[in-house]
Amino acid sequence: MALKVGKLHLVSLGCNKNLVDSEIMLGRLSNFTLTNDASEADVIIVNTCGFIASAKQESIRTILELADIKKSGSTLVVTGCLMQRYRDELMQELPEVDLFTGVGDYDKIDEILLKKQNLFSPEVYLQSNEERVITGSNYHAYIKISEGCNQKCSFCAIPNFRGKLKSRPLNFIVDEVKNLVEKGFYDFSFLSQDSSSWMRDYGVSDGLIQLIDAIEKIQGVKSARILYLYPSTTTKRLIERIISSKVFHNYFDMPIQHISDRMLKIMKRGSGEAKLKELLSLMRSAPNSFLRTGVIVGHPGESEEDFEKLCEFLSSFNFDRISAFAYSREEDTAAFDMEQVGVKIISKRLSKIEKIIKKSIKASFDACVGRDIIVSIEGESSEGEMFYGAKMDIWDKDIDGEVLINESDIKRLHVGGRYHCEVLDSLENKLIAKLTKKA
């Protein structure tokens, strides 16, 4: 019995790790025709996020909205982290959904649809060599290197539903990159919940150095970066290897969450202020380095003194990008039963820190003016057809900014093409640039 194909509408919520899982499902359902109109789809899939309260609310809202507009006879499937985390509750409370599955069966989505049966495998899915349908780009792809996490952060529930660290074997990663290079991809972001712990479940420290060595040998990889370095598992040796690489950018993405020793201990981060500053200073010293971080505001136990220390650090250390999140009280975490900081206090602190972030990010964009940079053309810009939109090669896709091309010395440009640009101006978290030659 073969699966009846038709039109497919898929919504991938949350992080880019989720996006990779969604692309695996698209690969399994490659005979379907993708549609942006959910009301005409024969199959609708929602890959949910269950990390924090706002993400959970977005997932539920999306499911209900799609259930309202789906046509008669279509199948609504809900999968992903939220489904894994709240399996029993959601299966009872969402009669609108036709099929449920968790985080262990992305490669079995065709089987689930064929048999019309819910499926919750006991193990978290670890990608092997399945074909993916890359979305949103013809030159850039995310490469997932592991699943799960061994860290015990007080605020995070991910290990509860994603499990312990499971590293993807190097040969699988290399084979996937080679396969994508053959299809024209040349820019890669390597990611996981805790990338700097990759291969520690095999007893290997600094496994990322092996990864860098292997990827550098693949002809056709022009640009790469590693996302989500964890302070306690990132070493100076690893940072120095990234700096020496001719393929991997000096792109350092390390969510510090806080800088106060007291708060870092409460958060169970495994590293204190001194080590954080040592690692970050080494990263910042790298030529053309780009530093991204994330912090949590209002975690239980955060005093005004702790918060002011965080503000002072973010103001003085020139991060290129900073994300700030209001603490979200999550079940099954160590912080859940701690004395909570008031909502109004958290809101006030978040408002203050967002002003610091805005100033820091503006300084990073302004520092690019006058530089020669390499970009990849994305297509029509967010400002409309008057500009081409592009990504600077060191940036990660979609989250670090946009380059608007308003002049070009080359007449025929193509999406996915790689070019040199002269940055003319910076405006509202965008760069204005003139394209000068092919890279």
N, C-alpha and C positions, 0 to 999 in steps of 0.2 A: 504493500500500500504506500503510495507516494504522497508527500505533502502537497496539498493544493496551493498553488502560488497565486499571488495577486498584488495588491498595493500595500506598502508597508510605511508606517509612520513611527519613528522612534524619537523619544525625548530622553536625552542624557543629562541628568542633573548632578550638581556637585563638582568634584574635582576632575582633573584630567586623567587621574587613575581610573575613574569611572568611565571616562570617555574611551579609554583603551578597551575596557570590557564591552562597551557598547559597539565598538568597531569589530570586536570578535563576533558578536551576535550578527552584525551586518554581513560579515563574511560567511557565516553559516546560512544566512538567508539571502545570499547573493542573487538568487533567481527571482526574488521579489523586485518590484518596481518601487523605488522610494518616492514618497509624496510629502510635500509640506502641508498638505491639507488633510488634517486628521479625519474630517467628516467623510472623506471618500476612501479611507484606508480600510482594507480587509483585516489587517492586523495592526494593533497599536501597542507599542512597548514603552513602558516608563521605567528607566533605570534610576532608582531613587538614591538620595543621600540621607544619611541618618546621623550626621556628625554632631550638629548643634540644633537648638530649638528652631532657629529661623530656617535652616535647611529642611528640617522635618515638616515644618508648616508649608514650605514651598512644594515639597513632594506631595503632600496630601491634597493641596489646592490643585496642583497639576492633574493628579489622578481624577479628581471629581470633575474638573472642567472637561477633560477628555471623555469621561464617561457620559457627560451630558450631550456631547456633539457626535459621538460615534454612531455610525449607521447601523441599521438592523442587520444582524448576522455577523457583524465584525467581532473580532476577539481582542479584548483588552488584557494585556499581560503586565503584571507588576513584578519587578525584580530589584536587586540591589541591596544596599546597606540597610535602609529603613525596613525593608521587608525581612531581612535576616534578623534584625534586632528586635522587631516587634511582630514576629510571625503570627503568633496565636491571636493577638489583639486585632491585627489588621484583617486577617482572614475572616474574623467574626464581624468586624465593623464595616467592611467594604464589600457588600453584596454586588456592587456595580462591576467588580472585577471578575473576569472569567478565569484567569489562571494566575497562580502565584508561584514564585521561585525565589531562591536566595542568591548567595554569592558563590555558590559552588558549581553552578550549572550553565554558565554562559556559553560553553561549547556544546550544550545539549538543547539549545533553544528550539532547533528544528524538531527534535524528538518530542519536546514538550508540546509543541503545536500540533504535531502529527497525532499523538496519543490523547491530546486534550486532558492531560493529567498534571496536577501540581507536582513539583519536584524540589526536594531540599536535600541535596547530598551532604553528608556529614563533614566533608573536607572543603575548605576554601579552594576555589579554582586557581590553579597556578598555570599560567600560559606556557604552552610548549612551542609547537611550530605551526599553529593554526593560521590560516589566511585571514587577514583583516581587510576591511574596506576603510581606508583612511579618509576622514572627513575634514572639510574646511581648508585643505591645502593640497597643492600638487608638488610641494618641495620639502615640507616639514612634517615630521612624525614624532609622536611620543613613544618611547620604548620603556615598558615596565620591566624592572629588574628583580622585583621581589614582591611578596605578599606578606601581610601581617606585620607585627611589631613586638619586640621584646621589652620596650620601654614601659615604665610604670607611672607616667605623668598623672598627677592627681586629678586633672580635669578631663582626661580623654578616655572614652569608652571603646575606641577602635579595637584594641586587642580582644575585647569581649566578643565581638562578632566577626572580626577578620582573622583572629587567631594569632599564634606566635609567628615569628619570622620564618619565612620559607623562601630561600633564594632561588631564583631561576638560573639554571646552569649556563655558564658562559657560552657554550657552543650554540645553545638555542638563541641567545641574544645576538651573537655574531651572525648566525644564519639569517635571522630576521632582518638585520641591518643590510646584509648583502642583498637579500631579496628586494628590499625597498630601494636600494641604490640602483639596481637593475631596472626599476620602474621609474627612475628619474628623481627620487628623493635624495637630498644632499645635506639636510639640516635636521639634527636630532636632539631631543631633550630626553635624558634618562631620568626616570623617576620611580619612587616607591614611597611607602610611609616613612621609612628611615633609610635613605640610600647609603649613608656611610656605614651602615651595619651589614651591607650586602656581603654574603659568604661567611658571616660569623657563625651561622648555624652549621657550617662545615669546619669550624675551627680556624678560619682564615681571617686575620685582621688586615685592614687596609686592602680589602679585595678590590676596591675600585681602581687601584693602581693596575691590577691585571686587566680590568675592563678597558681602561684608557689605552694600555699597551696594545690590546687586541683591536680596538676600534681604529686606532691610528694606522693600522696596517691595511685597512679596507680602502682601496682606491675608489674615489668618488665621494667620500665623506668630506665635506668642506667646512662644516661648522657643527659644533656640539657643545652641550652644557649639561651639568648635573644638578638636579633639583632636590631639595629637602635634605640637606646635611644636618646631622644631629650633633650638638656640641660635645657630648661625652664620647662619641665614637668617631669624631673627626680629628685627625692627627696633623701635626705640622708636616710630616712626610707626605701625606695625601695632598695637602694644599700646595706644597712645593712641586709635586708631580703635575698638578693641574697647571700651575704657572709655567712649567717647562714644556707643556704640550703645544704642538703646532696646530692641533685640531680643536681641542677643547678650549673654550673661551675662559678667561678669568672672571667667570660668572659664579658668584658665591651666594647661594640661597640657604640661609641658616636662620630659621625662626628661633629667636632667643627667648621669647615669651616674657622675660623680665631681666633686670640687671641687679636688683637688690639680692644680696646673698641670702637674706632672711626669706624672701619670697621664692627664690630658686629652690631652697630647701623644702619649703612648704609644698611647692609644685612638683617635687621629686624629679628635678631635671637632671641630676647627676653631675652637674658642673656649676662652679661658682663664678662670681664676677671676674676674678683674676684670670681664669682660663678663657672665659668668653672674650675678654679684652685682648688677650694674647693672640687668640685665633683670628679675631676680627682685624687686628692691627696688621697681622701677616697678610691677610687677604687684601686689605686696603693698600698695602705696599706694592702689590703686583701691578705691572704696567697695564694701563687701560682697564683697571678692575671695575666690576659692577657688583654692588652688594645689595641684596634684598633680604629683609627680615620681617618677622611678625611678632606682635606682642599681644598679651591678654590684659585687659583693664578690669579691675574690680574682682579679681580672684579672692576667695575667702582668705582673710588674714592680711589683705593689703591695707596698710596704714597710709595716712597722708604723706608721711616721711618716705615710705617705700615708693609711692606714686611720684613724688617730686624728684626722687633720685632717678626714676625711669625717664621722666621728662627731661631732666638735665642731660642725661646720657644721649637720648635721641636728638637733642638740640645740638650737642657738641660733636657727635660722631657723624660724619657725612655719609649716611646711607643713601643709596640711590632710590630705593623704593622701600616703603614701610607699610605693612598692613596692621591695623589695630582692630581687635575684636572685643566686644563686651563679653565678660565671662558668662557662660551658659551652664546652668546647673543641670548636670546629666546623671541619670540613674546609674548605679553600678560603678561609680567612680569614688575615689577617696575624698574628693572635695564636696561630695553631695551632702554629707552629714556635718560638714564644718559650719561654723557660724558665718552666715552670708552677709556680704556688703549690700547696703541698701540700693534699690534700683535708681533712686534719684542721685545718689552719690556716684554710681557707675556712669550714669548719663552725663553728669557734669564733668567727670574725669575724661570720658571719651571725647567730649566736645573740645576740651583743652588740648588733648593729645593730637586730635585731628588737625588743629591749627599748626602744630609743630610739624606734623607729617607733610602738610601742604607746602610749607616753607622749604622743607628738606627736598621734596621732589622737584619743586620749581628750580632750586639751585642746581640739581642734577641735570635737568633739561637745559638750563641756561649755559652750563659748562660745555655743552656740545656745540654751541654756536661757533662757526668758523672752522670746525673740524672737517676733515675728509673722512667719510664713513662708508662702509659697505652695507647695502640694503638688498632685500629681496622684495620684488613687487608682489603685492597681495591682490591687487585689482582696484576697483573703484573705492575711493576713500570714504571714511565716515562722514566727510563733509560734502559728499556728492560727486558727480561726474567731472567736476572742474579740476579735480586733483586725482592722481594715482595715490593709493595708500601703499605704504611699504613698511617692512620691519627691519630695524637695524640688526645686523647679524649677531651681535652679542646678546640681544634681548631674547627672552622667551616669547613664544607666540601669544598674542592677544592681551597679555597682562602688563607689559612694561611700557607700552606707548605706541605711537603711530608716527610715521614720517610721511608728510604730505609733499608730493613732488609736483611743483608748479612750473618748473622749467626743465628742459632736457636738451642736451647737445646730440642726443640720439633720437632719431625719428620713430623707429619701430621698436616699441617696448613689448615684452610679453610677460604674462603673469607667471610667477615662479622664477623669472630671470634675476640675475645677481649683478648689481651695478655699483659703481662708485658714485658718491654724492658729496656735494659741498653744502654743509648746513648753513642756511642763511639767517634763520630766526627761530625763536622758541615761543610758542603761544598756547597757553592752556593745556599743558601736558601733551603737546604735539610739537614736532620739529618741522619747520619749513625748509625744503632743500631743493637744490638744483642737481639734476642727474648729469654726470660728466662723461662717464665711459663705462664699458663693460668690466666686470671684475674677473 
